[in-house]
């Protein structure tokens, strides 16, 4: 298994993965035209031909080289969000009021529509086919994006965010959406999410209330899910937290899911991944530690997991299998991180 940049030849496979991903994954909609545009934008970004500098996007696929090149997963990075279309979030804020006459202290939480996260780098589009959720493949895919940021920081913001899927059921019913946005959009969650993913978010600006919403006015079913993730996203959230991401009160405007935020330089992979030079390609014992590694080729970026033996003075030995997956030769440099 190895991760590489997506090409248009991957379009059909990516579309099938998007269909499996289901509701609530705005960054991977099951729309053939949108996914083609997504891949084309990534190809242009890797080629240095993106039409708008600073708005590059990088989209990756996980390939199973032992299964006829089957595409088993996707992930991606947007260099800077909100520069072409506004990026909306709800921000949880607090207001306090006191009545000395009645001796009452009132503390209320409010939802305020903001564009605070404009310009941040966003990671998303993370989906792994269920039959491949093993052998730390999901972890490799998630962390590979930070390896890419570590290698090419000039493309990315100092702030990195990840929107987590909020609470909803298999039929697309989301308690937060049903209690608030639905009253203004007059459509079900699945339709609103799909329009946002495929046609843009102008309707949010047109229809959502501009004034703060008192959280206490929403039904309990909605209040309880604000800032909570869908059960399927809990492992991804925990992984991000281990990397230094935090929930700071920003939530998705549709389902109330948390937005995780980190300073790029403080992300553990960015901070602690190291460079080394390949001095030998040889078989290594099963006791040899495994690492996540990436090559140093921007336009042919590869990421894989395999055995690596550290040598003095920044040299490493890797296995032939790992060398093939990452397209490395003796004398090449790589970046490595324990996994």
C-alpha angles and dihedrals in degrees: 000000000000138000121233140162114285122249131193088260086070094057099102093045092049090050090054091050090050090054089053093049093069131187125001101026100115094170092060108039120175092242118122096208095046092049091048089053090048093053093043090052090052093048089051091048093052089048092051091243102112109144094226119044111226094026097082119144126200121202124188137190132204111231126199103214090185093057104055092280094301113183107230104169150005140213136167152182132222109205097211125000131208098029097111099024124020115261109223129203137162113238119204109226133173130231124186127198131182132200110197090184092060096026091234126147114197124194116184134182115220135194112225123187108231143171091206094130095057110138096021122131112249128205117201147120089089110160131147124190108251095239089058097052093116143081092045091289093138090051091050092051093049095046094042089076091060090048087056091050091049091054097044108026093156090078097055143069124247087243122064125192137187122194111214123210111257129221116299137135131244091269092057098255109149117186094210094047093047092051099048126002094040090063089063102033095043093210135094123271096255092055095046092047091049093050090050091051097045108027104027134252104279089117089063090059091044099048113021117097113258095208126081118270120221106233091211090065091064121086117266092251089063097041092054095058100047106119093007125121130226109261091247090059098050095095091050091050092049090050091052091049090054087054092054103267119142138192108237103175102282114127137181114271093226109041104011093241117158124263110220116212135193139165105251095228091052096053105115095232092048091046100043109027111110139209123236141166122240108241099168140015108205143131112280130201121263089247091065113111120253123230138182108244137184131194122235099243113112096193093045102033116177132183127188142153123238148123117306129176119206119225129187123279097029097302127135141188120218135183124258089244092055091045090055094047094050095033094237132157134188107286095030121120125233140180119234138190131175115256 
